[in-house]
Each structure stands twice: as C-alpha cells, then as structure tokens.
C-alpha cells in the first residue's frame, strides 16, 4: 500500500491533470479490494473500516497535492460503487438525494476532478 505522499509525487510527475487525479483515485479503489482480500472483510463493518481508511488517505492526498476541489471524489465513488455505502447514506440523510448506483449505469467520478487545470 502506498502512502498519500507517494500518490502526491505520482500526481505531480503525471502533470497535475484531471487524468492524473483519476489515476490516483482508481489506484486507491484498487487498494480497497486488496485490503478487503488481505483482511478477509466479510462483514459490512469490516468493509466500512477499509473504506474509511482509504477515504482518509484520499483526503490527505488532496490536502498535500493542494487540490481541494477534489476533496469528495473518493466519497462520491464509494456511493456509486458500494451498495452498502449508498444505503448507509440514504438511512443517515433521507432528505439529501443522491443517485442510486443502478441509476448511474456505470461508474462516474466526482465532477471535482474535471476542475483541475489540464
């Protein structure tokens, strides 16, 4: 597993573009799957712990890379990719509408990524 600082260096080497940020985001999503396998995360609570850990790493990356417009990109992706995160959101915030994963049809990243100067 890489540290946030390593991701910042990769992001900077790749030219600080939206595509570079998306590459980091996808790599961190891969870490979720890897950690779930390593830790044998079979319960929702185990998966939430992993998602929270990677979300913290994403926030650290965004802070260090100085791209605050992307702060919620990993959270948005979690809502789209992990049904249990979507239902947790719906139950916790019933008045804040977010599209259901099946409404999206395919994974989309947070609009904040396209705000990075390319």
N, C-alpha and C positions, 0 to 999 in steps of 0.2 A: 504494500500500500504506500502510495506517495503522500507526502506532506503537502499542505497548502502552498508552502513556499516553492516547492518543486513545480507545482502547477503554474504558479506565477511566472517562473522562469520560462517554462514551455510556452505560455501565453505570449510573453514578450518576444521570445525567439520567433514565434509564428506571426509576428507583426501586429499584435494587439487588435485583431479584427474580430468581427462577429463570428466568423467561421472558427477562429481560434478559441473563442469562448465556448462555442458549441462543442468543439472537440473536447475541451476540459470537462464540460457538463456530461457528455456521453461517457467519458472515461470514469468519472465519479459514479455514474449509474452502473457501470461495469463493476466497480468496487462493491456496490450494494449486493449484486449477485454473488460475487466472490466471497464476501463476508458471510452472507446467508448460508452458503455451502460450507465454509470453514466452521462456522459456529452451529451448524445444523439447526438453523432458525425455522422451527416448525410451527411455532405459535405466533399469533399476531403481535403479542407483546415483544417477542424477540425481534421480529421484523421492524417494528416501530423503533426499537432501540438502535438498530443499524441505520435506519433512515434518518433518525435524529443525529446520529454521529456524523454521517456524511453531509447532512444539511449544515451542521456546524463547520465542517471543513470547507464547504462551499462559501459560507459567509466569511470565513477567514480569507479565502482566496479572493473574493470580491473586494474586501477591505484592503488587502495588501496590493492588489492589482489596480486599485482606485477606479473601479467601475461600479459605482453604487446603483446605477440604473438596472443592473442585473441581479440585484440582491435576492429577488424572489423567484429566480429562474428554476432553481432546483425544487423549491416547494411547488411550483406550478407543474413541473414534470411529475412530481410524486402524485399529485392529484389526478393526473392523466394516466399514469402507468400502474398505479397500485390501488385496486378497488377498495381495500380496507382503509386507505388514507382518505379517499373520497367520502366513504361513509362516515368516518370519524369527523370530517369537516361538516358534512350535512347535519349530523346529530349535534355537533357543538355550536354551529352557526346556521340555524334553519332559515334565517332571513337574508343570508348572503348567498345568492345564487352563483354557482359555478357549473360549467357544463359537465355532464356525466361523461365518463370515458367512452361510452358507446355513442354519444352524440358527436364526438370528435372524429370518429372514423379512423384516425391514425394519430400517432404522437406528434405533438407540436410543441416547440419550445416557447419559453416566455418571450413576449414581444420586446422585453428589455434588451434582449441580445441584439436585435437589429439596430438599436440606438448607438451602438459602438461605432465610432468613425472607422470606416473601411478604407 
